[in-house]
Amino acid sequence: MAVAGFKIGEAAELLGVSPDTVRRWADAGKIGSAREPGGRRLIDGEALARFAGTMGAAPTAPPVASQSARNRFTGIVTRVVKDTVMAQVEVQAGPHRIVSLISREAADELGLAPGVLVVAAVKATNVIVERPSSH
């Protein structure tokens, strides 16, 4: 399965920064990018995953006034470690690093690999990883 490229705005949202910041990083060679025939710049999914994994400490989140029982975070897979039964999936969703333990079978069926766009649904201590239909 080929990993998709991400538009500048999509990459910015996943990293929790502005599109201008992603453009500057791409211009400086910090994130690999390529131009489509129409001139639009795309960020390689695997390169974005590697970069997201090196971002270091996340910004401090503001205090929470209220919270729902379920939270969904759109992010990019930065690492997948599989054994014979289980898989550890790391997701960078803006400033949030989320780690999920799921069955290897589920990880294989979802095609999870660095650079793949996912949605992490958090409920209590469980993180469920989903693939949006658009990627």
Phi and psi in degrees as a GROMACS rama.xvg file:
@    title "Ramachandran Plot"
@    xaxis  label "Phi"
@    yaxis  label "Psi"
@TYPE xy
-79.6327  142.089  ALA-2
-86.9838  133.473  VAL-3
-73.6993  159.643  ALA-4
-88.2414  156.974  GLY-5
-117.787  138.622  PHE-6
-65.3977  158.076  LYS-7
-53.9208  -45.9645  ILE-8
-63.3587  -39.4582  GLY-9
-65.1633  -44.3495  GLU-10
-62.1766  -40.843  ALA-11
-61.6392  -44.0427  ALA-12
-63.4307  -42.1488  GLU-13
-65.0391  -33.8305  LEU-14
-88.9922  -11.6956  LEU-15
75.3079  31.7658  GLY-16
-130.503  177.28  VAL-17
-81.9593  156.695  SER-18
-57.6893  -35.8506  PRO-19
-61.6369  -37.5394  ASP-20
-64.0436  -43.7049  THR-21
-63.5807  -40.5976  VAL-22
-60.5893  -44.4155  ARG-23
-62.7684  -42.7013  ARG-24
-63.0075  -40.7692  TRP-25
-66.4745  -43.5307  ALA-26
-61.7168  -33.5065  ASP-27
-84.2435  -3.08735  ALA-28
81.6208  12.4437  GLY-29
-76.8735  -28.4537  LYS-30
-128.506  129.715  ILE-31
-68.6754  134.616  GLY-32
-142.719  162.428  SER-33
-144.292  156.443  ALA-34
-98.6729  136.633  ARG-35
-76.0826  165.876  GLU-36
-53.921  -32.0054  PRO-37
-79.3784  -3.65184  GLY-38
98.7724  -11.2133  GLY-39
-69.1882  135.272  ARG-40
-87.9295  133.839  ARG-41
-119.254  141.143  LEU-42
-96.382  127.088  ILE-43
-62.8986  132.456  ASP-44
-58.9938  -44.5853  GLY-45
-67.4767  -38.9486  GLU-46
-64.932  -39.3545  ALA-47
-65.3279  -40.0989  LEU-48
-63.198  -44.0964  ALA-49
-61.5949  -44.3425  ARG-50
-64.4759  -44.2994  PHE-51
-60.0135  -36.5413  ALA-52
-69.083  -16.8045  GLY-53
-103.26  4.17855  THR-54
-65.6661  -17.513  MET-55
79.8788  -148.731  GLY-56
-64.8767  139.907  ALA-57
-83.0421  152.627  ALA-58
-60.8028  153.721  PRO-59
-70.7447  129.129  THR-60
-77.8275  148.086  ALA-61
-68.969  160.084  PRO-62
-60.021  147.784  PRO-63
-96.3039  124.977  VAL-64
-85.113  -39.0748  ALA-65
-153.078  162.242  SER-66
-146.039  143.724  GLN-67
-86.6101  166.55  SER-68
-71.997  -27.0729  ALA-69
-124.105  141.957  ARG-70
-131.587  140.427  ASN-71
-123.02  129.286  ARG-72
-122.092  118.354  PHE-73
-81.9541  129.867  THR-74
-154.573  -172.971  GLY-75
-121.097  136.16  ILE-76
-68.8904  128.343  VAL-77
-106.912  -21.3235  THR-78
-161.466  141.658  ARG-79
-134.786  123.898  VAL-80
-118.854  120.544  VAL-81
-116.913  143.019  LYS-82
-117.555  -158.205  ASP-83
-74.0873  -22.8931  THR-84
-118.838  -41.0753  VAL-85
-117.73  164.122  MET-86
-136.568  138.627  ALA-87
-103.064  121.926  GLN-88
-116.945  122.626  VAL-89
-104.43  132.798  GLU-90
-126.811  133.732  VAL-91
-104.067  116.325  GLN-92
-122.087  92.8509  ALA-93
61.7608  -128.58  GLY-94
-81.9735  1.0636  PRO-95
-101.652  129.745  HIS-96
-102.539  121.87  ARG-97
-118.53  133.408  ILE-98
-117.846  129.2  VAL-99
-122.693  138.738  SER-100
-106.599  116.172  LEU-101
-131.658  170.668  ILE-102
-68.3793  150.185  SER-103
-61.7691  -37.9168  ARG-104
-58.8306  -43.5721  GLU-105
-64.5109  -42.9493  ALA-106
-62.2224  -41.7172  ALA-107
-65.7608  -44.7109  ASP-108
-63.1791  -35.3865  GLU-109
-80.4583  -10.9013  LEU-110
66.7036  37.0525  GLY-111
-73.3108  129.22  LEU-112
-159.469  159.782  ALA-113
-53.6669  132.715  PRO-114
98.3736  -5.44069  GLY-115
-86.7298  133.905  VAL-116
-76.8044  131.492  LEU-117
-139.502  169.916  VAL-118
-121.091  124.464  VAL-119
-98.0411  117.671  ALA-120
-100.096  118.265  ALA-121
-104.489  126.079  VAL-122
-139.376  114.964  LYS-123
54.8493  -121.128  ALA-124
-98.489  4.48277  THR-125
-103.244  138.565  ASN-126
-117.355  121.263  VAL-127
-104.791  127.396  ILE-128
-102.535  127.822  VAL-129
-124.889  154.28  GLU-130
-103.946  125.488  ARG-131
-68.623  151.983  PRO-132
-71.3266  -16.4923  SER-133
-80.3289  -13.4531  SER-134
